[in-house]
Amino acid sequence: MNEQELDQIYYELEEIEAILGILASIEHDLPPQYIGIVASHYHCKVINIRKMIKKKLDKMIPLAEQ
């Protein structure tokens, strides 16, 4: 992974962390369906980040074994 890709992942995770922190602090004030909608959106973002990392790791591992 290059620096730009790591930077992108870092800031995507920072956004997710911030949103989850906000939800945790106001969870009693929001209807459950709103929390579910936001959770679903960020769940998809986490899945995409993990796929991106996995793809990069798969490319790196064969190189390390040579």
Number of C-alpha atoms within 10 A of each C-alpha: 13 7 8 9 12 12 12 12 18 12 11 15 16 12 13 17 13 11 15 16 12 11 17 11 10 10 14 9 8 10 9 10 9 12 16 11 11 13 16 12 12 19 13 11 15 16 11 13 17 13 12 14 16 12 12 14 13 10 12 12 10 9 9 7 6 5
